[in-house]
């Protein structure tokens, strides 16, 4: 029996709800419960389960790995918020803001350990391979975060450096999840490599689209516009603009977010005017389309029947907000 993507999500939410988290010590475990019940799209565990089922795997048998991936993802968010001094996560106070850095740090550590405890429930025959993929994925996420922090002190970042950073920080969790799902279902090494490429390209498209939406999205959709500009954040738009701008324009891009004489709206408008002049939105949208099409075309090369990739295609389209 195969499941729809919505059914997969429901099965995962049910399994997540059944996890028994200790109540004491309260300051260790209450933040974990708070974090895990805070919503989220469950993209990574759903992709893992969908991929496993596409290759004939069993959802129930794959569930421990899916739980491990989601708990690990939420662990990274706790630590990210400490590093970013972030007060809000998913529309409510972050664990860091609510309990402080020390609590967020230790609760995050406990979540990482818990993720590995769930991973240890994977069938012994595939556990060594799954453990290696999971650990490599986890290290890549750390590498991506470090690159991202390194970029804060650099005046200019190359496009190649930026793409490598988001491949580690954003795509690695998606590609690792897909690889684990395929591995647990007994897919061939060739197919595992291909689902890795599918998820990597999809993750790149997703992050690039997020970069564009931060500056050009619709606030009616619930996303505050211009946050990356106000933070002086290195995004694909900023990286492209810095590489295409004149020296004078680079000074504007580099310093506008620090200009106390400007309102937030004026800062955003000034930087976006340069983005428009330098056509970086168009370049970003071309990259998004390229990565998305690469992801979908990779599915055509898998050894399984085309009908078995339908859920993966639907996942990709939904992730990117596309109807077809």
SESE-713758 format. One line per 2 residues: number of its first residue (from 1); for each residue y, x, z of C-alpha. Coordinates in steps of 0.2 Angstrom, whole numbers. Layout:
<atoms>
NUM	Y/X/Z | ...
</atoms>
This chain:
<atoms>
1	0/0/0 | 17/6/-5
3	33/1/4 | 51/-2/-2
5	64/10/4 | 71/-4/16
7	54/-6/23 | 52/13/26
9	69/13/35 | 63/-2/46
11	46/7/50 | 56/23/55
13	68/14/66 | 53/5/74
15	45/22/78 | 61/30/84
17	64/15/96 | 47/18/103
19	51/36/109 | 51/37/128
21	66/48/134 | 66/53/152
23	80/46/163 | 82/61/174
25	91/72/175 | 103/59/168
27	116/72/161 | 103/80/150
29	95/64/143 | 108/51/143
31	118/60/129 | 102/61/119
33	99/42/120 | 118/40/116
35	117/51/101 | 101/44/94
37	106/26/96 | 123/29/88
39	118/23/70 | 117/35/55
41	109/32/39 | 93/40/43
43	94/48/26 | 83/63/29
45	68/55/37 | 68/41/24
47	68/54/10 | 53/63/19
49	43/47/20 | 47/41/3
51	42/57/-5 | 26/57/5
53	22/40/-1 | 26/44/-19
55	12/58/-18 | 0/46/-10
57	3/51/8 | 2/39/23
59	18/34/31 | 11/33/49
61	3/50/47 | 20/57/41
63	30/49/54 | 30/63/67
65	38/75/55 | 51/62/50
67	55/60/69 | 57/78/70
69	69/80/56 | 80/66/62
71	81/73/80 | 85/90/73
73	99/83/62 | 106/74/77
75	105/90/87 | 115/99/74
77	129/86/76 | 130/89/94
79	133/107/92 | 144/105/77
81	156/94/87 | 157/108/100
83	162/120/87 | 174/109/79
85	181/101/95 | 177/85/87
87	182/70/98 | 174/56/87
89	157/55/79 | 151/39/69
91	166/30/75 | 164/32/94
93	167/47/106 | 157/62/102
95	145/68/116 | 157/83/117
97	171/72/121 | 162/60/132
99	153/73/143 | 160/90/139
101	154/105/130 | 141/111/143
103	132/95/143 | 133/93/124
105	126/111/122 | 111/109/134
107	107/91/128 | 107/98/110
109	95/112/115 | 84/99/123
111	84/89/106 | 79/104/96
113	64/107/108 | 60/89/107
115	60/90/88 | 47/104/88
117	37/93/100 | 36/79/87
119	32/92/73 | 18/98/83
121	9/81/81 | 7/84/63
123	-11/86/57 | -17/103/60
125	-23/106/42 | -5/106/36
127	5/110/52 | 7/129/48
129	15/125/31 | 26/111/38
131	31/122/53 | 37/136/41
133	47/124/30 | 55/115/45
135	59/132/53 | 66/139/36
137	76/123/34 | 83/125/52
139	89/142/49 | 97/138/33
141	107/125/42 | 113/138/54
143	117/150/40 | 128/136/31
145	137/132/47 | 141/151/50
147	147/152/32 | 158/137/35
149	166/144/50 | 168/161/41
151	178/152/28 | 191/146/41
153	198/164/42 | 198/167/23
155	213/164/12 | 202/161/-3
157	183/157/-6 | 174/158/-23
159	166/142/-30 | 149/151/-29
161	152/155/-11 | 157/137/-7
163	142/130/-16 | 130/142/-7
165	138/136/9 | 135/117/6
167	118/121/-1 | 113/128/16
169	123/116/27 | 121/99/18
171	107/101/5 | 94/111/16
173	90/96/27 | 87/85/12
175	77/97/2 | 67/103/18
177	63/84/21 | 57/81/4
179	46/97/4 | 38/92/20
181	34/75/14 | 27/81/-2
183	17/95/7 | 9/82/20
185	4/71/5 | -5/86/-3
187	6/89/-18 | 4/104/-28
189	15/119/-25 | 23/116/-42
191	28/98/-37 | 34/104/-20
193	46/116/-29 | 52/102/-40
195	56/90/-26 | 65/104/-17
197	76/106/-33 | 78/87/-34
199	84/86/-16 | 95/101/-17
201	104/95/-32 | 106/78/-25
203	113/85/-9 | 126/96/-18
205	131/80/-28 | 133/70/-11
207	143/84/-3 | 155/86/-18
209	157/67/-19 | 161/67/0
211	174/81/-3 | 182/70/-17
213	182/54/-7 | 191/63/8
215	206/65/-3 | 204/51/-16
217	193/38/-7 | 198/20/-2
219	203/18/16 | 197/0/14
221	179/7/14 | 182/14/32
223	186/32/27 | 202/40/33
225	210/48/18 | 216/66/19
227	208/73/34 | 201/88/26
229	219/92/19 | 227/90/37
231	214/102/44 | 217/115/30
233	198/114/27 | 190/123/13
235	182/110/2 | 177/110/-17
237	194/103/-21 | 204/116/-11
239	193/131/-17 | 195/126/-35
241	214/123/-33 | 216/140/-25
243	207/148/-39 | 217/139/-52
245	234/140/-44 | 249/152/-46
247	254/163/-32 | 268/151/-27
249	256/136/-28 | 243/145/-17
251	256/147/-3 | 259/129/-4
253	240/125/-3 | 238/138/11
255	252/133/22 | 256/114/20
257	244/108/34 | 254/120/46
259	271/114/41 | 278/105/57
261	293/98/47 | 281/87/37
263	273/71/42 | 254/69/39
265	257/58/24 | 269/71/16
267	257/85/19 | 243/75/10
269	254/70/-4 | 260/87/-7
271	243/95/-8 | 236/80/-19
273	251/83/-31 | 244/100/-34
275	226/94/-35 | 232/82/-48
277	242/96/-58 | 227/108/-57
279	215/94/-62 | 202/99/-48
281	197/81/-46 | 191/80/-64
283	181/97/-62 | 173/90/-46
285	168/74/-54 | 160/84/-68
287	150/94/-56 | 145/78/-46
289	138/71/-63 | 130/87/-68
291	121/89/-51 | 116/70/-50
293	109/71/-68 | 99/87/-64
295	92/79/-49 | 86/63/-58
297	79/74/-73 | 69/84/-61
299	59/69/-56 | 54/67/-74
301	44/83/-73 | 33/79/-58
303	15/77/-61 | 14/59/-54
305	16/43/-64 | 34/38/-67
307	32/22/-57 | 29/32/-41
309	46/41/-43 | 55/24/-43
311	59/24/-24 | 65/42/-26
313	77/37/-40 | 83/22/-29
315	86/33/-14 | 97/45/-25
317	107/30/-33 | 110/23/-16
319	115/39/-8 | 128/41/-22
321	133/23/-21 | 128/20/-39
323	120/3/-46 | 111/11/-60
</atoms>
